[in-house]
């Protein structure tokens, strides 16, 4: 790998930045105040052909790699859109990778083009109220009934479910007691989110009001067998295929927020005059910002290495988790220090850094906690006993 962005990467970044310029700080401030999915932002990326950036060209995608998708997602967050913009696009980039890898030709032809064209939106139905990060303990039941499965149970923290027409859903088709291993007996579906059988209840939260988070309650949702991805009972291994690129993209989004916050505060520090001098002359301002610049640079190298390995078909689990951890921490610290360096104005909603600080907590928490990543690294990289 090289340390410079390729010509393709630079072209992706320039094109994405051009779209993002149409959605300024005032747009995202209004979305943060009032909520409502940024449909016009989502549609702009659909019209530009970017929703399928790493989907196969045969189904309307661009056929690029996760490395280019990471460049794209970092540019979105870095534009000032933060997680409000990135999360509106995020699911399209990684979510249907299990369909790409394990779906039939009929499923790919039926499921991928509408998503890539922006005609359908999808949400990701894995997390449950009582299982947390222990995905093997998923309790949502999908019971076979003729040519369909009947789904009952609950999911939680499901983004975009207020507006999504489709859901990628992990459910238990064989009771865990009947399985030799907990990873068995889980099946993966991509199907209609039929609100006649699914209650979608929005969760009020700290930030990212533009992109809803929800609790879902399933009561007799019928899912055709044709909507099952791959073999029954192997859904856990299929869903894992989407987790690695998700870690990489979340890391890229955290980097984007950190770089945006750092750029904003650097400009502010050169303009804000206190005691007859710009505050940027003070080392108490300079040193913390210089430190986060270095942290962001280091984290970006790990994000790019993880994407490079994934696109080459190499084992990228350690790199992807490390990238997510390092980028989330660096992005958070950059946003925090941007707020502190603004003083009282950093607490004002009219300054972008206030929103970015709230949204910078998301990559630290989701889709996997910092603590579980540390446990994973200790086990896989250092050979320590498994602790979870």
N, C-alpha and C positions, 0 to 999 in steps of 0.2 A: 504494500500500500504506500501511497504518497501522503504528504502532509498538506497538500494543496487541494482545493476543490477542483474537480475536473471541469472541462468545458460544459459538459451536460449538467453538472451540479450548478454551475454559475447561471446557465440558461434557465434552469428550474427556479432558482432563487429570484432572478430578475422578473420572470413572468409572474411568480406568486406575489412579489412585492408590488407589482403594478396593479394587481387585483386589490390587494389590501389597502392601497392608497385611496381607494374609493370609499373606504369605511374608516372614518377618522375617529379621533378621541371622543368627539361629541356623540357619535353613533354608539360607541361602546358604553359611554357613560349613561346614555338613555336606556340602553338594554340592561345595564346593571341596576338602574333605578326601577324600571317597570317590568323587566322580564320579557318573556316572549321569545321563542326560538328565532335566531337570525336567518330566516328563510331566504332573504335576498342575498345574504353573504354565501350561504350554502349553494344557492342556485348559480351565483357567479362562478363558483368553482366547478360546478357541473357543466356550465356552458363553456368553460375553458378546457374541459376534458381532464380535470385534475382529480376527480373523485376516484378514478381508476388508475392512479399513478403507477401502482405496482401490480395491477391486474393484467391477465393475459390479453394481448392485442386481439385475439380471436373473438373476444366477448366485449370489445369496445374499450379496453384498457390501454395503457401506454406501454406496459411490459417492462417498466423500469424496476429498480431494486429498492430494498428498504433503505439503502444509503440515500437515494434521491428522495424517498418519502420523508426521511428524517430532515433533510435540507428544507423540504417544503414545510413541514410542521414547525421547525424552528423559525423559519421566516414568518409564518403566520403569527406565532406568539410574540416574536420580536417586533412586529409592526405596531404593537400596542393592543392588539386583540386579546393577548394573553390566553388563558384557558377558555374564556368565553368564545373566542373564535376557533381555537384548536379543537375543543371538544365537539364543536358543531360538525367537524370534518373527520375527526379521529376514527370513528367506527368504520367508515368506508375503507380506511387504509389497511387495517389489520384484521378486522372482524371476520371477513369471509375467506380468510386463508384456508381454514379447514375445508370449505367447499371447493376451493381451487385444487387442493391436494387430494381430497378423498371423495369428492362428489362425482356422480356420473356425468357423462357428456350432456345428457338431457337436463340434469340439475344445473349444471354450469350455464347452459344456454338459457334456461328459464330464470335463474336467480341472479346472475351477475349483471347482465345488461341494464335492467331497470335501476339497480343501485348505482351503477357507474354513470348513468344518464341523469341521475337526480330525480327520477320519477317515483322512486320508492326510498324510504329511509328505514334503517334498521337499528335495533337496540340489542344489547348483549346481556342475555339472561343466565348468569351463573351464580352470583352471590346470593346467599340466603340469610334470613334473620338469625338463625341459631347455629350456623356453621362457620361463619367468618371466612378465614383463609383456608379452612380444612375442607377443600373442595370434594374430597372423596366421601364426605358425609352429607352430600346433597340429599335432601328429603323430598323434593318435588317429585311426584309420582306420575309416570306415564304408563298406563295399563292398556295392554292390547285388547282391542274390541273389533274383531273382524278386520277390515282393511284400514283401520285407523288406531291411534292411541288416544286415550282419554287422560288429560292432564289435570292434576289437582295439587294445590299447595301454594307456596309463596316464594317470591324473590324480593330482594331489596337493593337499593342503590343502583337502580337501573336507569342510566342516562338516556335521554331523548324519548322515553316511552310515551310522553304526552303527544308526540308528533309522529312517532314511527308507525309504519304500516306492517313491518316485519320484525321478527325476533329470532336471534340465534339462541337456542334454548338447550341447556343441559338438564337432563332429568334422569331419575332412577327408574329403569325398566325391570330390574331384578332386585328384590330385597337384599340388603347388604348381608343379612344372616345367611342367605343362600349362595353367597359368593366366597370363593377361596381367598380373595384379596379385596380390600376396599375399593381399589381402582376399577374393579370389574363391575358390570351391571349398570353402568351409566351410558346413556345414549344421547346423541346430539341431533337436534332438529333445527331446520330453518323454515319458519312457517308464518302464517298470518297472525298478527296480534289482534284477534277478534275481541273487541270490547264488550260484546254480548256475553262473553264467558271469562273476561279478564277485567278486574277492577284495577285501574291505574290511579294511585293516590300520590300526589306530589309531596315531597319532603322539603319543608322550608330549611334553608341552609345559609351559611355565612357568606358565601360568595358564588360567583358564576351563575347568577340568577337567569341569564339568558339561555342557559342549557339546563333543562330540568333534571332532577333526580327523583326517583320514585320507588314506592313499594307496590308490588304487583301481587294480586290475589287471583289465582286460577281456580275456576270452578267448572269442571267438565268441558274444557277446551278440547275439541276433537282435532287431532293432527294426522293428516293422511300419511300412510307408510311412505309415499313418494317424497315426503318432506324430511324423512330421516336421512342423515348424512352417514354414509358408510354402513358398517355392520352394527347390529344391535349389541349393546353392552361394551362397545369400544370407544364411547364418546370421550372418556377422560383423556385417552391418548391423542384423540383428534384435537381436542380443545387446547392441549398443550402446544400444538403447532402454532397457535395464534398468540401464546403468551410471550414468546421471545421477541417477536417484532413489536408487540405492545410495550414491553419494557423499554426498548430502544426509542420508540416514538415519544413516550412519556418523558424520557430523558431529554430528547431534543426540544420538547415543548418547555420544559423547565429551564433549559439553557436560553431559549428565546426570551422568556420572561426576565431572566437575570440580566441578559444583555440589554434589553429594553430599559430596565430600571437603572442600570449602570449608565447608559447613555443619557437618560433624562437627568439623573442626579449630577453627572459630570457637567452638563450644560448649566444646570441651576447653580452649581458651586462656583462657576466662573462669572455668573451674573449677579448673584446675591451678595450685597455689600453690607457688612456689619463692622462697626469700629473702623470705618473708613478704609476697608480693604475687602476684596472678595473672599468669601469663606473658603474658597478653594486654595488660598495661600496657606491655610492652616494645616499643619501636619495631622492634627486630630481628625480632619476631614480626609486628607489625602491618603493616609496609610490604610484605613479600613477599606477604602475603595480600591486601592492598588492591590490589596490582599484578595478581594473577591474577584478582581480581574484575573489574577493568576489561577484561582480556584475554578473559574469558568473555563479558562483555556485548557486546564488539565482534564476537566470533566468532558469537554468536547472531544478530546482525543480518544477517550474511552468510548464515548458514544459512536464515534466514527469507526473505531476498531471493531466494536460489536457488530455494527451494520456490515462492515466489510467481510467479516467472518460468516455472518449469516447468509449474505448474498453469494458467497463462494461455496455454500453447502457444508461449511465446517461447524463443529460443535461451538455454539455461541452462548450457552446458558450462563456460564460464569461471567463472561464479558457483559452480557445484556443486563444482568442483575446489578453488577458493579456500576455500569453506566447509569442505570436508573437511580441508584443510591447517590452516587457522587454528583450527578447533575441536579437532582432534587435538592440536595443539601446546598450546593453552590448557588442555585437559583434562589432558594429561600434567603440565604444570607445576603445576597445582592439586593433583593427586594427590601429586606429588613433595614439594611444600612442606608438604602436610598430614602426610606421613610425617615429614619433618624437624622440623616443629614439635611433633610428639608426642615427640620424642627417642627414647629406647630403646623406649618403648611403641609407637611407630610401626612397629617391626620385629616386633611380636607379632601373631600371626594372629588373636587375639581382637578386635583393632581392625579395623574395616572398611577403614580407609585402606590397610592393608597389601595386601589383596586388590585394591582399586581401583588401586593403583599398578602392580601386575603387569599387570592387565587394560588399563590405560591405554596400554600399548605397542601393543596390537592396532590401534587406529585410526591410529596413526602408520605402521604397516607395511602394513596391508591396507585395502582391496583393491588399492591402488596406493601406491607409495612416495612419500615426500615429494619425492625428487629428480626423479621423472618428472613430478609435478605442476608443479614449478618450471620444468622444461624446456617443458612444455605452455604454461604462462602466458607464458614468454619468447617462445615462437613465436607464439601466438595473440593475446596482448594487446599485445606490444611489437614484433611484426613481425620478430623475429630469425630467422635460418636454423634449420631443423629440425635437432635434434642427436641424434635417436634413430631 
